[in-house]
Every structure is written in structure tokens, then in C-alpha cells.
Amino acid sequence: MTTAAQTSFAALLRLMRYARGFRRRIVLASICSVMNKLFDVMPEILIGIAIDVVVRQKASFVAELGIADPKWQLALLGGLTLVVWVFESLFEYLYLILWRNLAQDLQHAMRVDAYEHVQRLDLTYFEDRSTGNLVTILNDDVNQLERFLDGGANNLIQVATTVLAVGAVFFSVSPQIALIAFTPIPLIVVGAFYFQRRAQPLYAEVRERVGSLGARLSANVSGITTIKSFATEDFEAERIRQDSNAYLEANRKAIAISSAFIPVIRMAILAGFVATFLLGGWMTLNGTLHVGAYGVLVFLTQRLLWPLTNLAETVDLYERAMASSRRILDLIETPVSIRNTAGANALDKVDGRIEFRKVDFAYGDDAPVLHDINLTIDAGNTVAFVGQTGSGKSTLIKLLLRFYTAASGEILIDGQRIDSVSLDSLRRRVGFVSQDVFLFQGTIRENIAYGSPDATFEAVRAAAESAEATEFIDRLPQGYDTVVGERGQKLSGGQRQRLSIARALLKNPPVLILDEATSAVDNDTEAAIQRSLQRISHSRTTIVIAHRLSTIVRADCIYVMDKGRIAESGRHTELLAMNGIYAALWAVQTGQAA
Ligand SMILES: Nc1ncnc2c1ncn2[C@@H]1O[C@H](COP(=O)(O)OP(=O)(O)OP(=O)(O)O)[C@@H](O)[C@H]1O
């Protein structure tokens, strides 16, 4: 057995394990598929019996059951045909509704599970992957699976049922013909396996290609402003064309294999059919087979063999679905390293005292970014981190929010290690205004109330006021009901910044972190931020990552970061007196540099 076949089969087993909760429904749907198929092949048998009645009349098979009059025999067969059709239709309705709903429910459960898991994944996971590819898994791959469950699973079950049911009839009527009629079947099954082995890597490639295409499409749509400003439309269109072409080629290869499979199967089927047709005919002429039995066999060979042509399509669907299923389950089963430790308590009331003790950190296997960070921020204080770009200021904050885990040392909040309290309680107690503000498609009011769904309009307004955002909001024609566009495109950088401060303030967190944007802040906003900072930092611990030193001259303590270490710390005046890095930065920013 090849590894390719194993991985497809392994994917199916993983899927079955995942779908444990659906097992009863799967069994029920499978039973309906089997019942439908059994009733579906019966009319052929009844036709054969009817021929037997008209040819042999009082000596017919039905006569042997005790009904002498051929007219009554036919009436009985007519009645039975009606019943068979009713049941066939009933089970068809049942299996359709069961499989289709199952497909819907399973794809829904998988999409929601996969999404929920994606939200829990470590940030490191996202650094190595593209958003577009993830979206493709959540959408396109999930749909692929739905397509298979919608029809493919039923097809596979029905083909197997046909082979078994028709086989049983054949062997009971004439084992000799049965052997001949069944010769193509091993060939077809071997062919299906061969096809599946060849197709599996091709479909894996198709999924990969669709993922990269999705990645580029989503990146390009998000970066449309950059594309336009660099006038690189042609260049980007060419890159999309290439990715789309790679997808097309991958599909073309898969199509070439699967299309070749169908004619091969048909030839094998034809051989089986002609053999039954001829051998059965001769046996009937010889008198070793009844006319009715011959009829049943010829009709049934059709019923037996033709559905196998669908097998190629179904195996195709199956391979595509398994390639997708593997991607979804890989995502769902990606381990999460930053999560609640066993017995983690919720961080209830927080004063806001923060300590870093001997903290070291590196991103993955990269060079260390933070070295031996030791600091204590008293509850209610306002502190600032300053330093060259890349010196590790934002990284420090990411550790405090547990976006990453320190390589060594510990971080405490109110004396409790941050990894000993529950993640969401920690993050709920810390307000974070990040450098790149992310606003959601929706109104200004919804964006300020994001994360505080119960906030009243008054509270939203008060938060906007503290962030000095009311002035521009009131000037907008729809005020708080203005839709800001995806990522807040319809607002200026400074306006987005103020909204994100309002959003953090509405949470009323005991610890507030402002990662000040380097750009996007005009002088107005700078002054506004400074005023709001003074207002809002009273009752909480406030940490500011500052690029403009003028915003933090009043801070209780300023830490100057240099290459991942705290090089200097103290109040503004103390640091100036030290005449070190801070003093030099200050001189540059105030234009007093020599
Ligand atoms: N996710 C990441 N993976 C790998 N390296 C990273 C990652 N994020 C940041 N770095 C690296 O870590 C170092 C510190 O980055 P950090 O963002 O903490 O600096 P910063 O002082 O906040 O800079 P800035 O003032 O420009 O915001 C930089 O050298 C940066 O390249």
C-alpha cells in the first residue's frame, strides 16, 4: 500500500474521529442509502419474474409460491412494483435530506471549530502564514468537504450495496454467469486504487495552489492603496495571473488522470456486459436458463456495472475532500502553547502593580530581543518606554499581554505570575492601544463599544470625550452612526488613533497601555493624547511607548531601552541630568542637538 493511499485513508479516519458526535446520523443516513438501493434494483427482478410469468404461466416461479392463475400472478407483481417504488422514493427522500443536512451541519461545525481554534492560536503561527491561505481553509476547503458529503458518500455506499445485492441475486440464479459478470469488478477496484494513488498528490497540490492564490488575492485587496501609489497594477495582475495559472495547471493534471479513468472503466464494464449477454443467451437457448432469469441477469448487469462509472467521479470527489479535510484538521489540531495553565484563576480585582523579573526573550530561534529586564511599576503610576526603533519596547508589552512567552524570568501583576491567571481575565484587565489601530467594519459607536457590548450610549460618549474624539465625531453627518469602512478607511490616522483610545478607555481597565504610533499622529492629536493621558492616567497604571518625548515628560518613570536592555531609567529631569541616551534623544527632538 502506498503512502498516498494511506494518507487519504488516514484523513478519512481523522475525519471520522472528528465527526464522532455525528455518528448516529451517519449510520442512519447510510441505512437509508442502502435501503434505497435495495428497493431500486428490485423492479428489474420483478420484470424478470413478470417475463417468467408470461412465458411459463402456470409453471412460473410465482406459481410455485401458490398462485396458479397467471393474471393474479401479474396483479401481485404489479402491486409489489407499486410498493417497491413507494419505498424506493421514501428512502431516496430520507437519504437525501439526511446526507445533505449532515453535510451542512458538519461543515458548519468544522468551520466554527476551525475559526475558534484559529483565534486561540499563538501569534507565532500567524507570522509564518498568510491570512488568505487561512481564509481559504476556513471557506473553500470546508465547502469541498460539504460537496463530498452531499453526494459522494451516498454514492460510495450505494455502489457497494449494488455490488453486494446484485451479486447475491446473480450467484443464486447462475453462479457461472455471476463469475463472468463480476470479472470487471476487481479490475475496476484496482483501477480506482491506482487512480486514487495517482490523484492524491495532485489534489494536495490543487489545494496548496488555491491557498496561495487566496493568499495573494487577499493581500492585494488589502494593499490596494500601495499598489495604486506605486502604479504596480500590471505587475500585480501578472503575479495573480501566474498564481491562477499554477492553480489551473494543477487542476488540469488532476483532470487528465480522472478523465482517463472513466473510459477505462467503461471498457471493462462493456466486456462484462457483453459476456453476460452472450453466455446467458446461449444458456437460455440451450434450455439451461429460464427466459425470465436471463432477463433479470441482463437487466441487472446494467444495474451492477454502469453505476461503477460514477466511481471515478466519486473517488475524485473523495480525493478532493480528503485533501481539504487534512488541511482543516491540521489547522484544528495545531497545538496552542499560550493557554490557560491548569487551575488558572481569574484575575479579579487588580490594583495594577507590574513587575518584570530577569526577563529574557527571543522570537523563535532569532537572536535575543530582550535581555535581563528588571523593573517594577507601582499601581497607579504612569511610566514610559522610549528608545531607538527595534530596541524592544513593543516586545515588552507583547510579553505583558502574553502574546508571547518569556524565555526566562517572570512577569507579575499584583504579585501573581501572569501565566498563573486565566488569559482572558488578564487581557480584560489590560487596555491596549496598539500602534496599528484596527477598526472593524461598522459604526463609530460599535467600534468604541467593541469589547464592551453592554456599554450605554452615555458611556460611549464619555469615553470618546476622554479621548478627545467628540469634536470630529460630532462633525460627521451621521455622528456616532457613521460607518467607518473596513479597517476604518474612511477616517484619518489621528481619528482612528483617538477612537482606539476611546475603545480602550470604555473598558475602564486598571492597566492601560498606549503604544504610540510613529506616524499618524499630527500635532493636534499629540496634544490631545497628552491631555487625555493626564486625565485618564489618574486611577490606573499607564504604560506609554513614546516616540515623541514631549508626551511623557510628566511620567513617574521613563525607561530608556537600548538593544533589548534597559539602559537608563528615571524621571525626565533626572534623565536629562544623566546626559546619556535620553538626553541625546531629547536634544534631537527639541532641535537642540549640536
Ligand atoms: N514577530 C516577530 N518575529 C521576529 N522578530 C520580531 C518580531 N517582532 C519584532 N521583532 C524584532 O524584535 C526587535 C524588537 O522589536 P520591537 O517591535 O519590540 O521594537 P520597538 O522598540 O517597539 O520598535 P518601534 O519603536 O519601531 O516600534 C526588532 O529587531 C524586530 O525586528
The ligand as a MOL file (V3000), in Angstrom:
LIG
                    3D

  0  0  0     0  0            999 V3000
M  V30 BEGIN CTAB
M  V30 COUNTS 31 33 0 0 0
M  V30 BEGIN ATOM
M  V30 1 N 7.1710 38.7820 15.3990 0
M  V30 2 C 8.4880 38.9660 15.3210 0
M  V30 3 N 9.2920 37.9960 14.8940 0
M  V30 4 C 10.6320 38.1810 14.8220 0
M  V30 5 N 11.2380 39.3000 15.1920 0
M  V30 6 C 10.4900 40.3130 15.6310 0
M  V30 7 C 9.0770 40.2020 15.7120 0
M  V30 8 N 8.5740 41.3640 16.1910 0
M  V30 9 C 9.6520 42.1600 16.3900 0
M  V30 10 N 10.7850 41.5390 16.0700 0
M  V30 11 C 12.1500 42.0560 16.2100 0
M  V30 12 O 12.3520 42.3470 17.5750 0
M  V30 13 C 13.0800 43.5450 17.7400 0
M  V30 14 C 12.3290 44.4640 18.6980 0
M  V30 15 O 11.1050 44.8550 18.0870 0
M  V30 16 P 10.0330 45.7680 18.8170 0
M  V30 17 O 8.8500 45.8160 17.9660 0
M  V30 18 O 9.8890 45.3180 20.2210 0
M  V30 19 O 10.8020 47.1610 18.7910 0
M  V30 20 P 10.2690 48.5760 19.2240 0
M  V30 21 O 11.2950 49.1040 20.1630 0
M  V30 22 O 8.8750 48.5070 19.7140 0
M  V30 23 O 10.3530 49.3190 17.8250 0
M  V30 24 P 9.4360 50.5310 17.2550 0
M  V30 25 O 9.8160 51.7270 18.0540 0
M  V30 26 O 9.9060 50.6430 15.8520 0
M  V30 27 O 8.0390 50.1410 17.3900 0
M  V30 28 C 13.2800 44.1100 16.3590 0
M  V30 29 O 14.6020 43.8350 15.9790 0
M  V30 30 C 12.3100 43.3700 15.4870 0
M  V30 31 O 12.8540 43.1770 14.2150 0
M  V30 END ATOM
M  V30 BEGIN BOND
M  V30 1 1 1 2
M  V30 2 1 2 3
M  V30 3 2 2 7
M  V30 4 2 3 4
M  V30 5 1 4 5
M  V30 6 2 5 6
M  V30 7 1 6 7
M  V30 8 1 6 10
M  V30 9 1 7 8
M  V30 10 2 8 9
M  V30 11 1 9 10
M  V30 12 1 10 11
M  V30 13 1 11 12
M  V30 14 1 11 30
M  V30 15 1 12 13
M  V30 16 1 13 14
M  V30 17 1 13 28
M  V30 18 1 14 15
M  V30 19 1 15 16
M  V30 20 2 16 17
M  V30 21 1 16 18
M  V30 22 1 16 19
M  V30 23 1 19 20
M  V30 24 2 20 21
M  V30 25 1 20 22
M  V30 26 1 20 23
M  V30 27 1 23 24
M  V30 28 2 24 25
M  V30 29 1 24 26
M  V30 30 1 24 27
M  V30 31 1 28 29
M  V30 32 1 28 30
M  V30 33 1 30 31
M  V30 END BOND
M  V30 END CTAB
M  END
